Amino acid sequence: MWDWFSAEWFTIQKFRAFTWVDVYYLYGIAAVPVVLWLRVVFKGPIQRFNISFVKGETPTEWSSGLRWLFPVAMFLAISMILVALARPQIVRMLAEQDAEVIDIVLALDISDSMRETDLKPTRLAAAKTVAKGFIGGRLQDQIGLVVFAGEAFTLCPLTNDYDLLYGYIDDISPDRIAVAGSAIGSALAVCINRLRESQARSKVVILLSDGESNAGNLTPITAAKLAKAFGVRVYTIAIGKATSIQKILTDSTQVAATTDENTLQQIANSTNGRFYRALDSATLQQIFGQINRLERVKVKTRRYQEVKDYYRVYLNWGMVFLLIALFLKVIFVANVLED
């Protein structure tokens, strides 16, 4: 209520911050001293008291100067009223963005083969970096995170708290799942389970794997049919070189872990998605950039002004100075005999 009672309202910074509706009233402030001076000129000789504030002394310069309090108070009162009439305002330009939210689940293979270094520094590290960049480029979308190896589980449910997602992604390592293999069908099923009740305009899974689906109880093709039934579009990314990657499982046994491009292509095609091959980190980043553009919704931006008037502040100050002037008028300081 008393926010107006502050010297802050008279600073140059405050006046510069205002937008003035009727700025020409401010020019009238320069005319106020002239009007007060003309009042004195046309009034004629004025009889004044010689007042001494100390017994036996003649009036001093400072005591005689008190007579100027009345015209100063009147000047300030009229000036504040003119400032109020000029309608000082602070105008803020605001914008609201409306976008139809897309629900996206990232399914990330974290099997031991993701430790390979054909993508620098490793496949998993490159995937994590690019995934974080992709998340940062989204607008209000809900994004979830599923990780899989020989089994799959939800690491983070759908959320638009991207800082939370960054933390989960940073913590991902192949050690999170002890079961070996790549359960692509199970991973896709977990993603569908997260998206099946979504009311979003578009439901998307981005599945990134470097191995053949060789684990889990659900085949990738069956999971793809489920995705199509629930309106989920799947983008599949085969990461790493297409050649076989041999892993030593025992001292005497070796098996080849190949990327099953055919299965990943079938998953993407049957769900109206796309299949990509990422041979290096730059290509992987470009792939996520393409997906980002394909799944970009139209954003409607509404711009409007927030206008706040401050004329009441200066009107209040004008009333204060006017009351002071009227008070001075009826005491010796203004010299009652001049009327």
NORKAWO-V583278 format. One record per pair of residues at least 4 apart in sequence whose C-alpha atoms are under 8 Angstrom apart, sorted by sequence separation. I is the first residue (numbers start at 0). GAP is how many residues later the second one is. D is the distance in Angstrom with one decimal. If there is no record, write none. Layout:
i->[I:I]
gap->[GAP:GAP]
d->[D:D]
//
This chain:
i->[6:9:10:11:12:13:22:23:24:25:26:27:28:29:30:31:32:33:34:35:36:37:38:39:51:52:58:59:60:61:62:64:67:68:69:70:71:72:73:74:75:76:77:78:79:80:81:82:83:109:116:117:118:120:121:122:123:124:125:126:127:128:129:130:131:132:133:147:160:161:162:163:164:165:166:167:171:182:183:184:185:186:187:188:189:190:191:192:193:217:218:219:220:221:222:223:224:225:226:227:248:249:259:260:261:262:263:264:265:266:267:268:278:279:280:281:282:283:284:285:286:287:288:289:290:291:309:310:311:312:313:314:315:316:317:318:319:320:321:322:323:324:325:326:327:328:329:330:331:3:8:9:51:58:82:108:116:117:119:120:146:147:197:217:226:227:247:248:267:268:277:278:327:328:330:7:8:51:52:115:116:119:145:146:212:226:247:248:266:267:268:277:327:328:329:50:51:114:115:118:145:146:212:226:246:247:267:276:328:49:50:51:113:114:134:145:146:194:245:246:49:113:114:144:145:155:245:246:264:277:52:113:143:144:145:245:246:264:51:143:144:244:245:263:275:50:143:144:155:243:244:50:143:144:154:243:244:109:142:143:190:243:142:143:242:243:141:142:241:242:141:142:187:241:140:141:140:187:139:144:143:237:237:183:135:150:237:134:149:181:204:206:208:210:236:148:149:150:184:202:203:204:205:206:207:208:209:235:147:149:181:183:188:202:203:204:205:206:207:208:209:235:148:149:150:180:181:182:185:201:202:203:204:205:206:207:208:209:148:149:150:151:181:182:183:184:185:203:205:207:235:148:149:150:180:181:182:183:184:185:187:235:148:149:180:181:182:184:185:233:234:131:147:148:151:152:180:181:184:185:188:191:195:233:35:147:150:151:183:184:187:191:232:147:150:153:157:183:184:187:103:105:107:109:110:131:152:153:156:184:185:188:194:233:235:237:239:240:102:103:104:105:106:107:108:109:110:151:184:188:191:232:233:234:235:236:237:238:239:240:100:101:102:103:104:105:106:107:108:109:110:147:184:187:231:232:233:234:235:236:237:238:239:98:100:101:102:103:104:105:106:107:108:146:191:230:232:233:234:235:236:237:238:239:98:100:102:104:106:127:145:234:236:238:32:127:220:227:31:219:223:227:145:223:226:145:211:220:224:238:31:210:211:220:223:224:31:210:211:212:219:223:209:210:211:28:123:209:210:28:208:28:104:27:103:102:25:234:24:25:24:114:24:25:113:24:23:109:111:21:22:109:110:21:22:109:149:150:20:21:149:150:19:20:110:149:19:20:109:19:20:111:18:19:110:17:18:110:17:18:110:17:18:16:17:108:106:106:106:104:104:104:102:102:113:102:112:101:106:112:100:101:102:103:104:105:106:107:108:99:100:101:102:103:104:105:106:107:108:99:100:101:102:103:104:105:106:107:108:101:103:105:122:122:118:117:117:112:126:129:133:137:125:129:133:136:126:130:129:133:118:119:117:118:119:117:118:101:101:100:99:98:99:98:99:98:97:98:96:97:96:97:96:95:96:94:95:94:95:94:93:94:92:93:92:93:92:93:91:92:90:91:90:91:90:89:90:88:89:88:89:88:89:87:88:86:87:88:86:87:86:85:83:84:83:82:83:83:83:82:83:82:80:79:80:79:79:80:79:78:76:77:76:75:76:76:76:77:75:76:73:72:73:72:72:73:72:69:70:69:68:69:68:69:69:68:69:68:66:67:65:66:65:66:48:47:47:46:47:45:46:45:3:3:3:4]
gap->[4:4:4:4:4:4:4:4:4:4:4:4:4:4:4:4:4:4:4:4:4:4:4:4:4:4:4:4:4:4:4:4:4:4:4:4:4:4:4:4:4:4:4:4:4:4:4:4:4:4:4:4:4:4:4:4:4:4:4:4:4:4:4:4:4:4:4:4:4:4:4:4:4:4:4:4:4:4:4:4:4:4:4:4:4:4:4:4:4:4:4:4:4:4:4:4:4:4:4:4:4:4:4:4:4:4:4:4:4:4:4:4:4:4:4:4:4:4:4:4:4:4:4:4:4:4:4:4:4:4:4:4:4:4:4:4:4:4:4:4:4:4:4:4:4:4:4:4:4:5:5:5:5:5:5:5:5:5:5:5:5:5:5:5:5:5:5:5:5:5:5:5:5:5:5:6:6:6:6:6:6:6:6:6:6:6:6:6:6:6:6:6:6:6:6:7:7:7:7:7:7:7:7:7:7:7:7:7:7:8:8:8:8:8:8:8:8:8:8:8:9:9:9:9:9:9:9:9:9:9:10:10:10:10:10:10:10:10:11:11:11:11:11:11:11:12:12:12:12:12:12:13:13:13:13:13:13:14:14:14:14:14:15:15:15:15:16:16:16:16:17:17:17:17:18:18:19:19:20:20:21:21:23:25:26:26:26:27:27:27:27:27:27:27:27:28:28:28:28:28:28:28:28:28:28:28:28:28:29:29:29:29:29:29:29:29:29:29:29:29:29:29:30:30:30:30:30:30:30:30:30:30:30:30:30:30:30:30:31:31:31:31:31:31:31:31:31:31:31:31:31:32:32:32:32:32:32:32:32:32:32:32:33:33:33:33:33:33:33:33:33:34:34:34:34:34:34:34:34:34:34:34:34:34:35:35:35:35:35:35:35:35:35:36:36:36:36:36:36:36:37:37:37:37:37:37:37:37:37:37:37:37:37:37:37:37:37:37:38:38:38:38:38:38:38:38:38:38:38:38:38:38:38:38:38:38:38:38:38:38:39:39:39:39:39:39:39:39:39:39:39:39:39:39:39:39:39:39:39:39:39:39:39:40:40:40:40:40:40:40:40:40:40:40:40:40:40:40:40:40:40:40:40:40:41:41:41:41:41:41:41:41:41:41:42:42:42:42:43:43:43:43:44:44:44:45:45:45:45:45:46:46:46:46:46:46:47:47:47:47:47:47:48:48:48:49:49:49:49:50:50:53:53:54:54:55:56:56:57:57:58:59:60:60:60:61:62:62:62:63:63:63:63:64:64:64:64:64:65:65:65:65:66:66:66:66:67:67:67:68:68:68:69:69:69:70:70:70:71:71:71:72:72:73:73:73:80:81:84:86:89:90:92:95:96:97:97:98:98:98:99:99:99:99:99:99:99:99:99:100:100:100:100:100:100:100:100:100:100:101:101:101:101:101:101:101:101:101:101:102:102:102:116:117:121:122:123:132:154:154:154:154:155:155:155:155:157:157:158:158:160:160:161:161:161:162:162:193:195:196:197:198:198:199:199:200:201:201:202:202:203:203:204:205:205:206:206:207:207:208:209:209:210:210:211:211:212:212:213:213:214:214:215:215:216:217:217:218:218:219:219:220:220:221:221:222:222:222:223:223:224:225:226:226:227:228:228:229:230:231:231:232:233:234:234:235:237:237:238:239:240:240:241:242:242:243:244:244:245:245:247:248:248:249:251:251:252:254:254:255:256:258:259:259:263:264:264:265:266:266:267:267:268:268:286:287:289:290:290:291:291:292:309:310:312:312]
d->[7.3:6.9:6.6:6.1:6.2:6.7:7.6:7.3:7.5:7.9:7.5:6.7:8.0:7.6:6.3:6.3:6.1:6.1:6.2:6.6:6.3:6.1:6.1:7.1:7.6:7.7:6.3:6.2:6.0:6.6:7.9:7.7:6.2:6.0:6.2:6.0:6.2:6.1:6.1:6.0:6.0:6.4:6.2:6.2:6.2:6.2:6.3:6.9:6.9:6.0:5.8:6.8:5.0:6.4:6.1:6.1:6.1:6.3:6.3:5.9:6.2:6.5:6.2:6.2:6.2:6.5:6.9:4.1:6.7:6.2:6.4:6.5:6.2:6.2:6.5:6.6:7.1:6.2:6.2:6.2:6.3:6.4:6.2:6.2:6.5:6.4:5.7:8.0:7.8:6.8:6.3:6.1:6.4:6.5:6.2:6.3:6.2:6.4:6.2:5.6:6.1:7.2:6.6:6.0:6.2:6.3:6.3:6.0:5.9:6.4:6.2:5.7:6.5:6.3:6.2:6.3:6.2:6.4:6.2:6.2:6.3:6.0:6.3:6.2:6.0:6.0:7.3:6.1:6.0:6.5:6.0:6.3:6.3:6.3:6.1:6.1:6.3:6.1:6.2:6.1:6.2:6.1:6.8:7.0:7.6:7.5:7.3:7.0:6.2:7.4:6.1:7.2:6.0:6.5:7.3:7.3:4.3:6.9:7.6:6.7:5.8:6.5:7.5:6.8:4.9:7.0:6.5:6.1:4.5:6.4:5.4:7.4:6.2:5.3:6.8:7.2:7.6:5.5:7.2:5.5:6.2:6.3:7.1:6.0:7.9:7.0:5.1:7.6:8.0:5.0:7.7:5.0:5.8:7.6:6.4:7.5:4.7:5.4:5.9:6.5:5.8:6.5:7.4:7.8:6.1:7.3:5.7:8.0:6.9:7.8:5.7:7.5:6.9:6.0:7.7:4.4:6.5:6.7:6.7:6.3:6.5:5.0:6.3:6.1:5.3:7.1:6.1:6.8:7.4:7.6:7.5:5.1:7.9:5.5:6.9:4.8:7.4:5.4:7.7:7.9:4.9:5.8:6.2:6.7:7.0:7.9:5.4:6.4:7.2:5.8:5.4:8.0:4.7:7.5:7.3:5.9:6.3:6.9:7.5:4.1:6.9:4.8:4.8:6.3:6.8:7.6:5.3:5.3:7.2:7.9:4.7:6.3:7.9:6.3:7.9:4.6:6.0:7.7:6.1:7.8:7.9:6.9:6.8:7.9:7.2:7.3:7.5:7.0:7.5:7.9:7.0:7.1:7.9:8.0:7.6:6.4:7.8:6.5:7.3:6.8:5.5:6.2:5.9:6.2:6.0:6.4:5.5:5.9:7.3:4.7:6.3:5.3:8.0:5.0:4.9:4.7:4.8:4.8:4.7:5.4:4.9:7.3:6.6:4.7:7.9:7.9:6.4:5.5:5.7:7.6:6.3:5.8:6.1:6.0:6.1:6.2:6.0:6.2:6.0:4.2:7.3:6.8:5.0:6.2:7.7:6.8:6.9:7.6:7.6:6.9:7.4:5.4:4.9:5.6:7.4:5.7:4.4:7.7:7.7:5.7:7.4:6.0:4.5:5.1:5.9:5.6:4.8:5.1:7.6:7.0:5.6:6.4:6.8:5.9:6.1:7.2:5.7:7.9:4.8:7.6:5.7:7.6:5.9:5.4:7.2:6.6:6.8:5.1:7.7:3.8:6.1:6.1:7.6:7.5:7.4:7.0:7.5:5.9:7.4:7.5:7.4:7.4:7.7:6.5:7.2:7.6:6.7:7.9:7.2:7.5:7.6:7.8:7.6:5.9:7.8:7.8:7.8:8.0:6.0:6.3:5.5:6.2:6.1:6.3:5.9:5.9:4.7:7.1:5.5:7.9:7.6:5.0:7.2:5.0:6.4:5.9:6.2:6.1:6.1:5.6:6.4:5.1:4.9:4.7:4.5:4.9:4.6:4.9:5.1:5.6:7.5:6.0:8.0:7.9:6.8:5.9:4.9:5.0:4.9:4.7:4.8:4.8:4.9:7.9:5.0:6.5:5.9:6.3:5.6:6.0:5.6:6.3:5.9:7.3:7.2:7.9:5.3:7.1:6.0:6.3:5.7:6.1:6.2:6.9:7.8:7.1:8.0:7.0:7.3:6.3:7.0:7.9:6.8:8.0:6.9:7.3:7.4:7.0:6.4:7.2:5.3:5.1:7.4:8.0:6.7:6.8:6.6:7.2:7.2:7.8:7.4:6.1:5.7:6.3:6.7:7.6:7.5:5.6:4.9:7.3:7.1:6.7:7.7:4.3:4.8:7.7:7.9:5.5:6.5:5.4:7.9:6.9:7.3:7.1:7.7:7.3:6.2:7.9:5.6:6.1:6.9:7.9:6.5:6.5:7.6:5.3:7.1:7.8:5.9:7.2:5.2:6.6:5.6:4.4:7.8:4.8:7.9:7.2:6.0:6.2:5.3:6.2:6.0:5.3:7.8:6.6:5.7:6.7:7.8:4.8:7.6:7.6:5.8:6.2:6.6:5.5:5.0:6.5:5.2:5.9:6.7:5.1:6.9:6.8:7.8:7.2:6.7:7.5:7.3:6.2:8.0:8.0:7.3:7.4:7.0:6.1:7.2:5.6:7.1:7.6:5.8:6.2:6.5:6.1:6.4:6.0:6.0:6.2:6.0:7.3:6.7:5.1:5.1:4.7:4.9:4.9:4.6:5.2:5.0:6.5:7.6:6.1:6.3:5.7:6.3:6.2:6.1:6.6:7.2:7.5:7.5:7.9:7.4:7.1:6.9:6.5:7.4:7.9:7.9:7.3:6.4:7.8:6.1:5.7:7.3:7.8:7.6:7.7:7.3:7.0:7.3:7.7:7.8:5.1:6.7:7.0:5.5:7.8:7.9:7.8:6.5:6.6:7.7:6.4:7.7:4.7:5.7:6.4:6.3:5.1:5.6:6.4:4.4:5.6:6.3:6.4:5.1:5.4:6.4:4.3:5.7:6.3:7.1:5.4:6.0:5.9:4.7:6.9:5.6:6.4:6.4:5.0:5.6:6.5:4.6:5.9:6.6:6.6:5.5:5.5:6.8:4.5:7.9:6.1:5.7:6.9:5.5:7.7:7.1:5.7:5.3:7.8:7.8:7.1:4.3:7.3:6.8:7.7:5.3:6.5:5.5:8.0:6.7:5.3:5.6:6.3:6.4:5.4:4.7:7.4:7.2:6.6:4.3:7.0:6.7:7.4:4.7:7.9:6.2:5.1:6.8:5.5:6.2:6.8:6.5:5.7:5.1:8.0:7.6:5.3:7.8:5.8:7.5:6.7:7.7:7.5:5.9:7.4:5.0:7.5:6.0:5.1:7.9:7.2:7.0:6.3:6.6:6.2:7.0:7.6:6.0:5.3:5.1:8.0:7.7:7.9]
//
